Amino acid sequence: MANQTKLIKYLNLLLKNTYDGIKSYKDAARNVEEGSIKDFFIERAKEKLVLRDAIKEEIYLLEGIPVEEGSLMSLFSRSWNNFKTSLDHDNTKEIAKYCLEEEKKRVDEFGVLLRNPELVSETFYAALEAHNEKNLTAIKALVEQVKS
């Protein structure tokens, strides 16, 4: 039971970060004007919505109660980032850099579950694995878009 409680707590941490990721990508899409990068951020937000639902389902499966919002610290971080980028007319690189840093953190967090598939259901593991693949591809694509 203690392990299940720890797992639910960890999944809720991931869920909080996923809520924050959704908001960050929506903010990023609002703060850039370039079409392909804007579309990229919108697509990432949609993918995070799918992940959010999968995490919530897993928490329910474990008889836990999912959190309903992101973290307060992330709100401050996003607000600061939005302020900084509003001062710079060529803010695409700065926004992409922020998103890239956040995605790298998420890859590490999800790695714990990906290295220990026995902790979660097969359905959730498959969803997490697919999301991680998309995450890695997205990180590479974002780096390429910023370079060009």
N, C-alpha and C positions, 0 to 999 in steps of 0.2 A: 504493500500500500504506500509506503514511503517513497519507493521508486516511482510509482504512478503519480504521486503528488509532485515530485521533482520534475517529471516529464511534462506534466500539465503546466507547471510554472515556466519551464523552458519554452514550451510551445506558445505560451502567452507572451513571453518576451519576443519571440519571433513574430508573433501576430502584431504586437505593438510596433515593431520595426517595419513590418509590412504596411501597416496603416501610414506610418511616417513616409515610407517609400512612395506610396500612392500620392500622398500630398506633395511630396518633393517633385515628382514627375509632373504633376498637374501645374505646380508653380513654375517649373522649368519651361513647360510648353507655353505658358502665358508670357514668360519673360524673354522669349526669343522670337525673332521674326522670320528667320530662314525656314523655308518649307520642309525640307527633308529632315532637319534636326527637330523641328517642331513635331512632325509626324512620328519621329523616333520616340520622343518623350511621351507622346500620347499612347503609342503602342505599348511602351513599357508600363505605363500606368494601368492599362487594361490587363496586362499579364500579371501585374501585382494583385489586381482584383481577383483573378482566378486563384492565385496562391492564397490570398486571404480566406477565400471560401474553403479551400482544402484544409488549411490550418484549423479553421473553426470547426469543420466537420470532424477532424481528428480529435480535437479537444472534447467535443460532445461524445464521441465514441469512447473516450476514456472517462466519461462521466464528470467532466470538468465544466467550468463556466468560462467562456472566452471573454477577454477584455474587449471593450467596445471603442477604444480610441488609442491614438499614439501617445508618445511621451511628451511631457512638458518641455524637457530640454531640447528635444528635436524641434518643437515649435519655435523656441528661441533661436536655434541654429538656422532654421529655414528663414525666419524673419530677418536675421542678420545677413544671411546670404542674399535674400531678395533686396535688401537695402543696398548692399555693396554693388550688386549687379545693376541696380537702377542708376547708379552714379556713372557707370561706364556704358557708352553707347555700343561698344563692341563687346557685349557681355557673354556671347555664346561660349567662348572657351572657358570662362570662369564658371558658368553654370554647368557645363559638361564636366569640368574638373571636380566640382562638388558631387555631382551624381556618380562619377566614377569612384570616388573615395568611398561613398556610401555603399555602392554595389560590392566593392572589394570586401567590406566588412560583412556584408550579408553572405557572401560566398563562404567565408570562414565560419560564420554561425551555422549555416546549413550543413557544413562539412561534418559537424559532430554527429548529426543524424544520418548522413550519407555513409559515414564510416561504421555506423552501428544500426543496420537495418532492422535488427531484432527488436528495437525499441518502439517501432511504430508499425502501423498496419501496412500490408503490401500495397494497398491502393494509395495511401498517402506517400509511401516511399517512392512509388512510380511517379506520382505527381511532383514530388520534390526533386527527383532525379531529372525529370523533363524540364522543370523550372531552372534547375542549376545549369543544364546544358544551354538553355536560352539565355541565362544570365551571362555565362562565359562568352557566348557568341555576341551578345549585346555589348559587353565590355570591349571586345575587340572592334566591333563596328563603331562604337562611340570614339574610340581612340583614332581610328582611321578617318572618321568624319571631321574630327577636330584638327587632325593634321592637314587635311586638304582645304 
